[in-house]
Amino acid sequence: MPVKSSRRRSVSFSSQVYLFCLIFFQKLGFEEVTCIVDLKKGEVTKGKYEGEKVDATFSFKDDDFVKVATGKMNPKIAFISGAMKIKGSLSAAQKFTPDIFPKPSKL
């Protein structure tokens, strides 16, 4: 189910498509979940990408993704340390900044 982005100003400058592979570790193995961030359409969907090809693919463990998304880990440090792996265009990957993520709400 697509989720429309409420941050149109951030989305308008980029027409990239990104794939996120998140690995959730469980007691008996792991589960891999893929999410597509399509900045061309302003949508986020879960599952396989049915378009032509993605510009960049990011692979994370679940806790490392949360650290990067909340700003607790610098994406460059995550890449250098191996916490984040990138496939595809590195220049497209560098355009995807944490500013695209919504700010965490305070409860």
N, C-alpha and C positions, 0 to 999 in steps of 0.2 A: 504494500500500500504506500503510494508516494506521500511524502511529507513536504509541503510547500515551504520554502524558505521565507522567513519574515525579514531577512537582511538583504533586501534587493540592492541596496547601494553597494554592498560588498560583492554580490554576485554579478553585477552588471559588467565589471571590468574583466572578467575571466569567462572563457567559454571552454573550459577543460572538463574532462570526465575522469574521476578518480575512483579507484577500487580499494577498499579496505578489507584486509583479511585479518580478523581478530581470532585469536586462539584462546579458548577458555579451558583451563585445566580443571579436571574433575578427579574424583577418587579412582575411577577406573578408566583412565585415559584422558582424552581431550576432545573438544568439539570445535570445529572451525566454522565461523560465521562470516559471510561476505556481505558488505554493504557498498552500494554505489552512490557516490556524490556526483550528481550531474549538474554542473553549474550552467550548462547551456539552457537547460529547462528549469533550473531552480528546484530540483527534486532530490530527495534521498530515498533510496529503496533498498530493501533487503533481498538478497538472492543473487542469481547470476545476471550478468549484464547482457542484454540482448541486442546491443548496438554493434557498431563496427569494431572499435577497439578503444581501450581506455588509454589515457595519456600517461598515467602513472599508477602503480600499485604499491600500496603501503602494507607491510605485514608487521603486526604487533602481538605481544601477549596482552591479555585484557588489562592487567594492572599498569603496564607501561603506556597503553593508549590513554587511560584515564589520567595519568600523570602529565602527558603531553597536552591533552585537551583542556585540563584545568590550569595549565601554566606552571605546574610544579617541576616539569622537566623541559629543558630546552630541546626543540626538535633536532638541532644540529648535534647536540651531545648524544641524543638518543640514537642518531644514525651512526655516529663515530663509535659509540660503545657497543653497537650491535643490537640494541633494544628495538630498533626500527630498521626494517629492510625495505629497500626501494627497488622496484623493477620498472623499466620504461624510461621515459624522458626525465632526466634529472632537472632540467630547466623548468619543466612543467611542475615537478614536485616542489621546487623552491617557490613557486607562485602560490602554493597552498599554504597559507599562514594560519596560525591559531586565531587570528582576528575573525576568521569565518565562523568559528564555533561560537555559540551563544554564551554569554557570561553565566556562570553558575548562580543560581538563586540562593539567597540567604534565608534559611528556615529558622 
